[in-house]
Amino acid sequence: MEKGYNSRVPVYLKIAYDMREKILLGDLKPQQKMPSIRKLALELNLNPNTVKKAYEVLENQKLIKSNSTVGTFVTDDLELLLEERINNSFETITLETKELKKLGVSLNSVLEGIEKKWKVL
């Protein structure tokens, strides 16, 4: 797990967030087998129930699928993954835009900056 989390956020949500990021960034590929709950719990030195709750969050988000006989896998729904990546990017843009607004940067300057970066891509 990454450092710097708000300590009031439950550990299972921190794990779910980290795994979600790995899935959305492509570190965990579609149809890739996830670590078993017990294995991940041992690696993180946590109770397996904590990891199980994190996996349940990811399953509810349809990012992973569990099959009790063969394990847990990253979804193969590429459309869902693309949609989630786009949503994740907009969340990042929102956070950065809030920061620019706090710094007193005008909307026109923000849009001009984005347009310049867009043209370079």
C-alpha distance (Angstrom), angle and dihedral (degrees) to the residues before:
residue distance angle dihedral
M1 . . .
E2 3.75 . .
K3 3.76 120.5 .
G4 3.77 124.9 -118.9
Y5 3.77 98.8 54.4
N6 3.75 119.8 148.3
S7 3.80 103.7 -98.0
R8 3.81 90.4 -137.5
V9 3.80 91.1 66.1
P10 3.82 110.5 95.0
V11 3.80 114.6 -110.5
Y12 3.80 93.1 -122.3
L13 3.82 89.7 58.4
K14 3.80 90.4 49.9
I15 3.79 89.8 52.9
A16 3.81 91.7 46.6
Y17 3.81 90.2 50.2
D18 3.81 92.3 50.2
M19 3.80 92.4 48.2
R20 3.81 91.3 45.8
E21 3.80 89.7 53.4
K22 3.80 91.2 49.7
I23 3.80 90.3 51.0
L24 3.80 94.4 46.1
L25 3.80 93.4 45.8
G26 3.80 90.7 49.8
D27 3.80 95.9 -114.2
L28 3.81 85.2 122.5
K29 3.80 108.4 43.5
P30 3.82 128.9 -144.8
Q31 3.82 110.5 -81.4
Q32 3.81 91.2 12.3
K33 3.77 114.1 144.0
M34 3.79 113.3 -112.6
P35 3.81 121.2 -137.0
S36 3.77 112.2 -90.4
I37 3.78 115.6 -98.8
R38 3.80 91.4 -113.2
K39 3.80 93.8 47.6
L40 3.80 93.2 49.6
A41 3.80 91.2 45.0
L42 3.81 89.6 53.9
E43 3.82 91.9 47.4
L44 3.81 91.8 50.0
N45 3.81 93.9 38.0
L46 3.81 91.1 -124.0
N47 3.76 138.3 131.0
P48 3.83 110.5 -88.7
N49 3.82 89.2 -126.3
T50 3.81 89.1 63.9
V51 3.80 91.7 54.3
K52 3.81 90.1 43.5
K53 3.82 89.8 56.6
A54 3.81 89.9 49.9
Y55 3.80 90.6 51.9
E56 3.81 89.5 48.9
V57 3.81 89.4 55.7
L58 3.81 90.7 51.2
E59 3.78 91.0 46.0
N60 3.80 90.8 51.6
Q61 3.81 87.5 52.3
K62 3.83 86.8 51.7
L63 3.81 91.1 -124.1
I64 3.80 93.3 120.9
K65 3.79 134.9 28.7
S66 3.77 125.0 -150.3
N67 3.76 125.2 -148.6
S68 3.78 111.1 -177.0
T69 3.80 93.3 -146.6
V70 3.81 101.6 46.3
G71 3.81 106.7 21.0
T72 3.77 140.7 -109.7
F73 3.79 123.1 -45.8
V74 3.79 138.6 -171.7
T75 3.79 109.6 -104.7
D76 3.78 118.6 -94.5
D77 3.81 90.5 -149.3
L78 3.80 97.7 116.4
E79 3.81 92.1 179.3
L80 3.81 90.5 57.5
L81 3.81 91.2 47.0
L82 3.80 91.5 50.7
E83 3.81 91.1 48.6
E84 3.82 90.5 49.4
R85 3.81 91.8 48.1
I86 3.80 90.2 51.9
N87 3.83 91.4 48.0
N88 3.80 89.8 48.1
S89 3.81 90.7 51.6
F90 3.79 91.5 50.6
E91 3.81 89.6 50.6
T92 3.81 88.3 54.6
I93 3.80 91.4 47.8
T94 3.80 89.6 50.5
L95 3.81 92.3 53.5
E96 3.79 92.7 47.1
T97 3.80 92.2 45.4
K98 3.82 90.4 53.0
E99 3.79 88.9 52.8
L100 3.82 92.5 49.5
K101 3.81 90.2 48.7
K102 3.82 90.5 51.5
L103 3.79 88.3 52.2
G104 3.79 89.7 54.8
V105 3.79 97.4 -110.6
S106 3.81 111.4 156.5
L107 3.79 122.6 -120.8
N108 3.81 89.7 -117.8
S109 3.82 90.8 54.6
V110 3.80 90.9 49.3
L111 3.81 91.9 49.4
E112 3.81 91.5 46.5
G113 3.79 90.2 50.0
I114 3.79 92.3 50.1
E115 3.80 91.5 46.6
K116 3.82 91.2 52.0
K117 3.80 91.2 50.2
W118 3.81 91.4 45.4
K119 3.81 92.1 54.4
V120 3.81 91.5 51.9
L121 3.81 93.1 53.9
